[in-house]
């Protein structure tokens, strides 16, 4: 499994019915349907953004600048939210995926 496959697995959720769903805001926001054409854009956009930010944090850690690492981590979080908002524009909104039985029981507790 390549690094872009791992990043894609973190960003896209595969519903039990086979749909690929993008849920940037988790349960608090809408779910977006991702088709095969859009999937390559996700891989490229999120992959490059995450890899570049990871290399930046790693480089600052090697320089032993803890203050800059916290700033870079905050920038990473803000850019991830902005990237999610930009990529989700224009995607069709879909019903949230159904939870399996174990997840429904855990959510009810």
LINFEN-V281678 format. One record per helix or strand of 3 or more residues. SS is the DSSP state (helix for helix, strand for strand). FROM is the first residue (numbers start at 1). TO is the last residue. Records with the same first field share a line. If there is no record, write none. Layout:
SS=FROM-TO ; FROM-TO
This chain:
helix=3-11 ; 26-28 ; 36-62 ; 66-88 ; 101-108
strand=12-14 ; 20-22 ; 31-33
